[in-house]
Amino acid sequence: MSSSVFIVGAGFAGSVVARELADAGWNVRLVDKRPHIGGNAFDEFDAHGVLVHRYGPHIFHTNSVRVLEFLSKFTNWRPYEHRVRGVIDGRAYPFPINRDTLNELYGLDLNEEGAAAFYEKVRDPRDPVRTSEDVVLNSVGRDLYEKFFLNYTRKQWGLEPSQLKAGVAARIPTRTNTDDRYFTDTFQSMPAEGYTRMFERMLDHPNIKVELGTDFVEVRGKPDLGHVVYTGPIDAYFDHCFGALPYRSLRFEHEHLPNVAQLQSVGTINYPNDHAYTRITEFKHLTGQLHAGTSIVREYPQAEGDPYYPIPSDDSEALFKRYQTLADGQTDVTFVGRLAEYRYYNMDQVVAGALAAARRLIDARA
């Protein structure tokens, strides 16, 4: 007798679980309240024929062979190493901060040992390191903190760095070499035909039925759902019974610039101290697409709107743990992904978690 599963959300978490279970012979019903698959990684051609990411840039990078092997069944890859610049007083500098950043910003000529000595001289030692402010001050000192991090964090999170857990800033390295790549993972590439095409292939299976424009609220509680894999916000699943978990949202301002072959020198430019937006991304860098014009997106963080980023503070973590206790008591529901687990995961981490969740379900029915 075949097993059946009802999956909520057609982003990375839900789609990966769907494919793994379908390949194992399960009947899968996958719903998403949006009118498209792919979740926040959804990409599409805009009105001018440029491939854009509707919900902001998604850059794939991983050190996991297992994740890469799984996704490679559904896409070829275009090598791409993401680079970012941060604008300080009208000039763009390499970010994350590296030796070139120091030399250009301060008019120095440091070698690698000199850069290490510079950081050691300017750092503001913090012990213990509890917050994002502690992380940055402990690493690069107050001037670089105020130039690159302080105001960007205020815009991005709507909080002071001292209110955010250390892990937020710890994601961003400080370098003594001249490596200006944003990520240093072994594998850095973009799906050659885009994310949506990859998701289409992933969900193209006779055992998978996809229903778009379907809100879980409308169907939950029906007797024929079977086991539920839930990838939405965990607090919404429990009707916000302990109160709403805080999330940070984004507003995206897309723009096409005709007859501009290239606007920026790199894929993304951060504006920590200027403008209401945090950054501008130019998509042709990411995709390698040839086009007479170019399309960009500006990102405006905001409190209201779709949940994008769990806010990593002590208060939010304490509230999440109350919901997690409820989730742990559910025998017929599996919670997977960034929103369901209230964690700021990279895409490859979501895929790895979804593969593990699918394996646990398969093993439990064996």
LINZI-V567321 format. One record per residue. N is the residue number from 0. RES is the residue in three letters. SS is DSSP state (a for helix, b for strand, c for the rest). OMEGA is omega as a letter, one per 20 degrees, with the letter a starting at -180 (999 if undefined). D_LAST is the distance of its C-alpha to the last C-alpha in Angstrom with 2 decimals. Layout:
BEGIN
n->N res->RES ss->SS omega->OMEGA d_last->D_LAST
n->N res->RES ss->SS omega->OMEGA d_last->D_LAST
END
This chain:
BEGIN
n->0 res->MET ss->c omega->a d_last->11.55
n->1 res->SER ss->c omega->r d_last->11.13
n->2 res->SER ss->c omega->r d_last->10.34
n->3 res->SER ss->b omega->a d_last->13.55
n->4 res->VAL ss->b omega->r d_last->14.91
n->5 res->PHE ss->b omega->a d_last->18.55
n->6 res->ILE ss->b omega->a d_last->19.82
n->7 res->VAL ss->b omega->r d_last->23.27
n->8 res->GLY ss->c omega->a d_last->25.25
n->9 res->ALA ss->c omega->r d_last->25.53
n->10 res->GLY ss->c omega->a d_last->26.58
n->11 res->PHE ss->a omega->a d_last->24.86
n->12 res->ALA ss->a omega->a d_last->22.17
n->13 res->GLY ss->a omega->a d_last->21.22
n->14 res->SER ss->a omega->r d_last->21.70
n->15 res->VAL ss->a omega->r d_last->19.66
n->16 res->VAL ss->a omega->a d_last->16.59
n->17 res->ALA ss->a omega->a d_last->17.37
n->18 res->ARG ss->a omega->a d_last->17.60
n->19 res->GLU ss->a omega->a d_last->14.49
n->20 res->LEU ss->a omega->r d_last->12.35
n->21 res->ALA ss->a omega->r d_last->14.67
n->22 res->ASP ss->a omega->r d_last->14.31
n->23 res->ALA ss->c omega->r d_last->10.54
n->24 res->GLY ss->c omega->r d_last->11.68
n->25 res->TRP ss->c omega->r d_last->11.86
n->26 res->ASN ss->b omega->a d_last->15.28
n->27 res->VAL ss->b omega->r d_last->17.12
n->28 res->ARG ss->b omega->a d_last->20.36
n->29 res->LEU ss->b omega->a d_last->22.21
n->30 res->VAL ss->b omega->r d_last->25.50
n->31 res->ASP ss->b omega->a d_last->28.29
n->32 res->LYS ss->c omega->r d_last->31.65
n->33 res->ARG ss->c omega->a d_last->33.46
n->34 res->PRO ss->c omega->a d_last->34.65
n->35 res->HIS ss->c omega->r d_last->32.90
n->36 res->ILE ss->c omega->r d_last->29.69
n->37 res->GLY ss->c omega->r d_last->29.56
n->38 res->GLY ss->a omega->a d_last->30.38
n->39 res->ASN ss->a omega->r d_last->33.18
n->40 res->ALA ss->a omega->a d_last->32.81
n->41 res->PHE ss->c omega->r d_last->34.06
n->42 res->ASP ss->b omega->a d_last->37.03
n->43 res->GLU ss->b omega->r d_last->39.56
n->44 res->PHE ss->b omega->r d_last->42.98
n->45 res->ASP ss->c omega->a d_last->45.70
n->46 res->ALA ss->c omega->a d_last->48.76
n->47 res->HIS ss->c omega->r d_last->50.41
n->48 res->GLY ss->c omega->r d_last->47.67
n->49 res->VAL ss->c omega->r d_last->46.42
n->50 res->LEU ss->b omega->a d_last->42.69
n->51 res->VAL ss->b omega->r d_last->42.18
n->52 res->HIS ss->b omega->a d_last->39.44
n->53 res->ARG ss->c omega->a d_last->40.03
n->54 res->TYR ss->c omega->r d_last->38.66
n->55 res->GLY ss->c omega->a d_last->40.25
n->56 res->PRO ss->c omega->r d_last->39.57
n->57 res->HIS ss->c omega->a d_last->36.07
n->58 res->ILE ss->c omega->a d_last->36.33
n->59 res->PHE ss->c omega->r d_last->33.31
n->60 res->HIS ss->b omega->a d_last->33.19
n->61 res->THR ss->b omega->r d_last->30.56
n->62 res->ASN ss->c omega->a d_last->30.20
n->63 res->SER ss->c omega->r d_last->26.47
n->64 res->VAL ss->a omega->a d_last->25.78
n->65 res->ARG ss->a omega->r d_last->22.13
n->66 res->VAL ss->a omega->a d_last->23.43
n->67 res->LEU ss->a omega->a d_last->26.21
n->68 res->GLU ss->a omega->r d_last->24.16
n->69 res->PHE ss->a omega->a d_last->21.90
n->70 res->LEU ss->a omega->a d_last->24.96
n->71 res->SER ss->c omega->r d_last->26.99
n->72 res->LYS ss->c omega->a d_last->24.91
n->73 res->PHE ss->c omega->r d_last->26.67
n->74 res->THR ss->c omega->r d_last->30.10
n->75 res->ASN ss->c omega->a d_last->32.88
n->76 res->TRP ss->b omega->r d_last->34.63
n->77 res->ARG ss->b omega->a d_last->38.18
n->78 res->PRO ss->b omega->r d_last->39.18
n->79 res->TYR ss->c omega->r d_last->40.49
n->80 res->GLU ss->c omega->a d_last->41.48
n->81 res->HIS ss->c omega->r d_last->42.31
n->82 res->ARG ss->b omega->a d_last->45.69
n->83 res->VAL ss->b omega->r d_last->47.18
n->84 res->ARG ss->b omega->r d_last->50.75
n->85 res->GLY ss->b omega->a d_last->52.02
n->86 res->VAL ss->b omega->r d_last->55.40
n->87 res->ILE ss->b omega->r d_last->57.83
n->88 res->ASP ss->c omega->r d_last->61.38
n->89 res->GLY ss->c omega->r d_last->61.04
n->90 res->ARG ss->b omega->a d_last->59.74
n->91 res->ALA ss->b omega->a d_last->56.21
n->92 res->TYR ss->b omega->r d_last->54.83
n->93 res->PRO ss->b omega->r d_last->51.67
n->94 res->PHE ss->b omega->j d_last->48.79
n->95 res->PRO ss->c omega->a d_last->46.96
n->96 res->ILE ss->c omega->r d_last->50.20
n->97 res->ASN ss->c omega->a d_last->51.07
n->98 res->ARG ss->a omega->r d_last->54.32
n->99 res->ASP ss->a omega->r d_last->55.63
n->100 res->THR ss->a omega->a d_last->55.17
n->101 res->LEU ss->a omega->a d_last->57.33
n->102 res->ASN ss->a omega->a d_last->59.95
n->103 res->GLU ss->a omega->a d_last->60.32
n->104 res->LEU ss->a omega->a d_last->60.27
n->105 res->TYR ss->a omega->r d_last->62.70
n->106 res->GLY ss->c omega->a d_last->64.76
n->107 res->LEU ss->c omega->r d_last->63.65
n->108 res->ASP ss->c omega->a d_last->63.03
n->109 res->LEU ss->c omega->r d_last->60.36
n->110 res->ASN ss->c omega->a d_last->58.51
n->111 res->GLU ss->a omega->r d_last->55.11
n->112 res->GLU ss->a omega->r d_last->56.69
n->113 res->GLY ss->a omega->r d_last->58.98
n->114 res->ALA ss->a omega->r d_last->56.14
n->115 res->ALA ss->a omega->r d_last->54.41
n->116 res->ALA ss->a omega->r d_last->57.76
n->117 res->PHE ss->a omega->r d_last->58.25
n->118 res->TYR ss->a omega->a d_last->54.99
n->119 res->GLU ss->a omega->a d_last->55.88
n->120 res->LYS ss->a omega->a d_last->59.31
n->121 res->VAL ss->a omega->a d_last->58.30
n->122 res->ARG ss->c omega->r d_last->55.10
n->123 res->ASP ss->c omega->a d_last->55.27
n->124 res->PRO ss->c omega->r d_last->53.36
n->125 res->ARG ss->c omega->r d_last->51.03
n->126 res->ASP ss->c omega->j d_last->49.55
n->127 res->PRO ss->c omega->r d_last->47.11
n->128 res->VAL ss->c omega->a d_last->45.57
n->129 res->ARG ss->c omega->a d_last->44.01
n->130 res->THR ss->b omega->r d_last->44.59
n->131 res->SER ss->a omega->r d_last->44.69
n->132 res->GLU ss->a omega->r d_last->48.47
n->133 res->ASP ss->a omega->a d_last->48.24
n->134 res->VAL ss->a omega->a d_last->46.06
n->135 res->VAL ss->a omega->r d_last->48.50
n->136 res->LEU ss->a omega->r d_last->51.69
n->137 res->ASN ss->a omega->a d_last->50.45
n->138 res->SER ss->a omega->a d_last->49.78
n->139 res->VAL ss->a omega->r d_last->52.56
n->140 res->GLY ss->a omega->a d_last->55.05
n->141 res->ARG ss->a omega->a d_last->56.58
n->142 res->ASP ss->a omega->r d_last->58.20
n->143 res->LEU ss->a omega->r d_last->55.12
n->144 res->TYR ss->a omega->a d_last->53.10
n->145 res->GLU ss->a omega->a d_last->55.56
n->146 res->LYS ss->a omega->a d_last->55.89
n->147 res->PHE ss->a omega->a d_last->52.26
n->148 res->PHE ss->a omega->a d_last->50.00
n->149 res->LEU ss->a omega->a d_last->51.76
n->150 res->ASN ss->a omega->r d_last->52.56
n->151 res->TYR ss->a omega->r d_last->49.49
n->152 res->THR ss->a omega->r d_last->47.32
n->153 res->ARG ss->a omega->r d_last->49.48
n->154 res->LYS ss->a omega->a d_last->49.01
n->155 res->GLN ss->a omega->a d_last->45.30
n->156 res->TRP ss->a omega->a d_last->44.25
n->157 res->GLY ss->c omega->a d_last->47.26
n->158 res->LEU ss->c omega->r d_last->47.41
n->159 res->GLU ss->c omega->r d_last->49.32
n->160 res->PRO ss->a omega->r d_last->47.54
n->161 res->SER ss->a omega->r d_last->48.30
n->162 res->GLN ss->a omega->a d_last->46.04
n->163 res->LEU ss->c omega->r d_last->42.95
n->164 res->LYS ss->b omega->a d_last->40.59
n->165 res->ALA ss->a omega->a d_last->41.21
n->166 res->GLY ss->a omega->a d_last->38.06
n->167 res->VAL ss->a omega->a d_last->39.57
n->168 res->ALA ss->a omega->a d_last->42.45
n->169 res->ALA ss->a omega->r d_last->40.60
n->170 res->ARG ss->c omega->a d_last->38.75
n->171 res->ILE ss->c omega->a d_last->42.11
n->172 res->PRO ss->c omega->r d_last->43.47
n->173 res->THR ss->c omega->a d_last->47.11
n->174 res->ARG ss->c omega->r d_last->48.28
n->175 res->THR ss->c omega->r d_last->51.28
n->176 res->ASN ss->c omega->a d_last->50.87
n->177 res->THR ss->c omega->r d_last->51.45
n->178 res->ASP ss->c omega->a d_last->47.86
n->179 res->ASP ss->c omega->r d_last->47.94
n->180 res->ARG ss->b omega->r d_last->44.36
n->181 res->TYR ss->c omega->r d_last->42.54
n->182 res->PHE ss->c omega->r d_last->39.30
n->183 res->THR ss->c omega->a d_last->39.04
n->184 res->ASP ss->c omega->a d_last->35.42
n->185 res->THR ss->c omega->a d_last->34.90
n->186 res->PHE ss->b omega->r d_last->33.83
n->187 res->GLN ss->b omega->a d_last->35.89
n->188 res->SER ss->b omega->r d_last->35.91
n->189 res->MET ss->b omega->r d_last->35.74
n->190 res->PRO ss->b omega->a d_last->33.85
n->191 res->ALA ss->c omega->r d_last->36.52
n->192 res->GLU ss->c omega->r d_last->36.45
n->193 res->GLY ss->c omega->a d_last->35.53
n->194 res->TYR ss->a omega->a d_last->32.50
n->195 res->THR ss->a omega->r d_last->32.45
n->196 res->ARG ss->a omega->r d_last->32.26
n->197 res->MET ss->a omega->r d_last->29.31
n->198 res->PHE ss->a omega->r d_last->27.49
n->199 res->GLU ss->a omega->r d_last->28.51
n->200 res->ARG ss->a omega->a d_last->26.89
n->201 res->MET ss->a omega->a d_last->23.69
n->202 res->LEU ss->c omega->r d_last->23.39
n->203 res->ASP ss->c omega->a d_last->24.63
n->204 res->HIS ss->c omega->a d_last->21.57
n->205 res->PRO ss->c omega->a d_last->21.47
n->206 res->ASN ss->c omega->a d_last->18.35
n->207 res->ILE ss->b omega->r d_last->20.19
n->208 res->LYS ss->b omega->a d_last->22.97
n->209 res->VAL ss->b omega->r d_last->25.31
n->210 res->GLU ss->b omega->a d_last->27.79
n->211 res->LEU ss->b omega->a d_last->30.55
n->212 res->GLY ss->c omega->a d_last->33.18
n->213 res->THR ss->c omega->r d_last->30.77
n->214 res->ASP ss->c omega->a d_last->30.89
n->215 res->PHE ss->a omega->a d_last->27.93
n->216 res->VAL ss->a omega->a d_last->30.60
n->217 res->GLU ss->a omega->a d_last->31.44
n->218 res->VAL ss->a omega->a d_last->28.05
n->219 res->ARG ss->c omega->r d_last->26.34
n->220 res->GLY ss->c omega->r d_last->26.06
n->221 res->LYS ss->c omega->a d_last->25.55
n->222 res->PRO ss->c omega->a d_last->23.16
n->223 res->ASP ss->c omega->a d_last->21.26
n->224 res->LEU ss->c omega->a d_last->20.03
n->225 res->GLY ss->c omega->r d_last->16.50
n->226 res->HIS ss->b omega->a d_last->14.99
n->227 res->VAL ss->b omega->r d_last->17.78
n->228 res->VAL ss->b omega->a d_last->17.96
n->229 res->TYR ss->b omega->a d_last->21.57
n->230 res->THR ss->c omega->r d_last->23.73
n->231 res->GLY ss->c omega->r d_last->27.14
n->232 res->PRO ss->c omega->a d_last->29.45
n->233 res->ILE ss->a omega->a d_last->27.91
n->234 res->ASP ss->a omega->r d_last->31.23
n->235 res->ALA ss->a omega->r d_last->31.39
n->236 res->TYR ss->a omega->a d_last->28.04
n->237 res->PHE ss->c omega->r d_last->29.64
n->238 res->ASP ss->c omega->r d_last->32.95
n->239 res->HIS ss->c omega->a d_last->34.70
n->240 res->CYS ss->c omega->r d_last->35.03
n->241 res->PHE ss->c omega->a d_last->36.17
n->242 res->GLY ss->c omega->a d_last->38.12
n->243 res->ALA ss->c omega->r d_last->37.40
n->244 res->LEU ss->c omega->r d_last->36.02
n->245 res->PRO ss->c omega->r d_last->38.53
n->246 res->TYR ss->b omega->r d_last->37.76
n->247 res->ARG ss->b omega->r d_last->40.14
n->248 res->SER ss->b omega->a d_last->40.60
n->249 res->LEU ss->b omega->r d_last->42.44
n->250 res->ARG ss->b omega->a d_last->44.90
n->251 res->PHE ss->b omega->r d_last->45.11
n->252 res->GLU ss->b omega->a d_last->48.45
n->253 res->HIS ss->b omega->r d_last->48.12
n->254 res->GLU ss->b omega->r d_last->51.28
n->255 res->HIS ss->b omega->r d_last->52.27
n->256 res->LEU ss->b omega->a d_last->55.29
n->257 res->PRO ss->c omega->r d_last->56.90
n->258 res->ASN ss->c omega->r d_last->58.68
n->259 res->VAL ss->c omega->a d_last->57.24
n->260 res->ALA ss->c omega->a d_last->55.33
n->261 res->GLN ss->c omega->a d_last->54.13
n->262 res->LEU ss->c omega->a d_last->54.74
n->263 res->GLN ss->c omega->r d_last->53.20
n->264 res->SER ss->c omega->a d_last->53.16
n->265 res->VAL ss->c omega->a d_last->49.46
n->266 res->GLY ss->c omega->a d_last->46.44
n->267 res->THR ss->b omega->r d_last->46.85
n->268 res->ILE ss->b omega->r d_last->49.90
n->269 res->ASN ss->b omega->r d_last->49.67
n->270 res->TYR ss->c omega->a d_last->52.50
n->271 res->PRO ss->c omega->a d_last->52.22
n->272 res->ASN ss->c omega->a d_last->55.72
n->273 res->ASP ss->c omega->r d_last->56.77
n->274 res->HIS ss->c omega->r d_last->55.73
n->275 res->ALA ss->c omega->r d_last->53.32
n->276 res->TYR ss->c omega->a d_last->50.51
n->277 res->THR ss->c omega->a d_last->48.67
n->278 res->ARG ss->b omega->r d_last->48.26
n->279 res->ILE ss->b omega->r d_last->48.81
n->280 res->THR ss->b omega->r d_last->46.40
n->281 res->GLU ss->b omega->a d_last->47.59
n->282 res->PHE ss->a omega->a d_last->44.79
n->283 res->LYS ss->a omega->r d_last->46.37
n->284 res->HIS ss->a omega->a d_last->45.98
n->285 res->LEU ss->a omega->a d_last->42.22
n->286 res->THR ss->a omega->a d_last->41.88
n->287 res->GLY ss->c omega->a d_last->44.80
n->288 res->GLN ss->c omega->r d_last->45.94
n->289 res->LEU ss->c omega->a d_last->49.56
n->290 res->HIS ss->c omega->a d_last->51.46
n->291 res->ALA ss->c omega->r d_last->55.06
n->292 res->GLY ss->c omega->r d_last->54.08
n->293 res->THR ss->b omega->r d_last->51.56
n->294 res->SER ss->b omega->a d_last->49.28
n->295 res->ILE ss->b omega->r d_last->48.67
n->296 res->VAL ss->b omega->r d_last->47.02
n->297 res->ARG ss->b omega->a d_last->48.36
n->298 res->GLU ss->b omega->r d_last->46.09
n->299 res->TYR ss->b omega->r d_last->47.44
n->300 res->PRO ss->b omega->r d_last->45.37
n->301 res->GLN ss->b omega->a d_last->45.66
n->302 res->ALA ss->c omega->a d_last->44.45
n->303 res->GLU ss->c omega->r d_last->43.66
n->304 res->GLY ss->c omega->r d_last->41.32
n->305 res->ASP ss->c omega->r d_last->37.71
n->306 res->PRO ss->c omega->r d_last->35.89
n->307 res->TYR ss->c omega->a d_last->35.66
n->308 res->TYR ss->b omega->r d_last->35.96
n->309 res->PRO ss->b omega->a d_last->34.89
n->310 res->ILE ss->c omega->a d_last->38.07
n->311 res->PRO ss->c omega->r d_last->37.46
n->312 res->SER ss->c omega->r d_last->39.86
n->313 res->ASP ss->a omega->a d_last->39.71
n->314 res->ASP ss->a omega->a d_last->40.14
n->315 res->SER ss->a omega->r d_last->37.37
n->316 res->GLU ss->a omega->r d_last->34.96
n->317 res->ALA ss->a omega->r d_last->35.87
n->318 res->LEU ss->a omega->r d_last->35.31
n->319 res->PHE ss->a omega->a d_last->31.93
n->320 res->LYS ss->a omega->r d_last->30.77
n->321 res->ARG ss->a omega->r d_last->31.60
n->322 res->TYR ss->a omega->a d_last->29.35
n->323 res->GLN ss->a omega->r d_last->26.58
n->324 res->THR ss->a omega->r d_last->26.76
n->325 res->LEU ss->a omega->a d_last->26.23
n->326 res->ALA ss->a omega->a d_last->23.28
n->327 res->ASP ss->a omega->r d_last->21.62
n->328 res->GLY ss->c omega->a d_last->21.99
n->329 res->GLN ss->c omega->r d_last->20.05
n->330 res->THR ss->c omega->a d_last->16.61
n->331 res->ASP ss->c omega->r d_last->16.34
n->332 res->VAL ss->b omega->r d_last->17.80
n->333 res->THR ss->b omega->a d_last->17.06
n->334 res->PHE ss->b omega->a d_last->20.39
n->335 res->VAL ss->c omega->r d_last->20.80
n->336 res->GLY ss->c omega->a d_last->24.03
n->337 res->ARG ss->c omega->a d_last->27.69
n->338 res->LEU ss->c omega->a d_last->28.63
n->339 res->ALA ss->c omega->a d_last->25.61
n->340 res->GLU ss->c omega->r d_last->25.81
n->341 res->TYR ss->c omega->a d_last->29.62
n->342 res->ARG ss->c omega->r d_last->29.90
n->343 res->TYR ss->c omega->a d_last->32.06
n->344 res->TYR ss->c omega->r d_last->29.54
n->345 res->ASN ss->c omega->a d_last->30.55
n->346 res->MET ss->a omega->a d_last->28.74
n->347 res->ASP ss->a omega->r d_last->26.94
n->348 res->GLN ss->a omega->r d_last->25.78
n->349 res->VAL ss->a omega->r d_last->24.34
n->350 res->VAL ss->a omega->r d_last->22.49
n->351 res->ALA ss->a omega->r d_last->21.15
n->352 res->GLY ss->a omega->r d_last->20.04
n->353 res->ALA ss->a omega->r d_last->18.37
n->354 res->LEU ss->a omega->r d_last->16.46
n->355 res->ALA ss->a omega->r d_last->15.31
n->356 res->ALA ss->a omega->r d_last->14.43
n->357 res->ALA ss->a omega->a d_last->12.37
n->358 res->ARG ss->a omega->r d_last->10.43
n->359 res->ARG ss->a omega->r d_last->9.93
n->360 res->LEU ss->a omega->a d_last->8.75
n->361 res->ILE ss->a omega->a d_last->6.23
n->362 res->ASP ss->a omega->a d_last->5.04
n->363 res->ALA ss->a omega->a d_last->5.62
n->364 res->ARG ss->a omega->a d_last->3.79
n->365 res->ALA ss->c omega->999 d_last->0.00
END
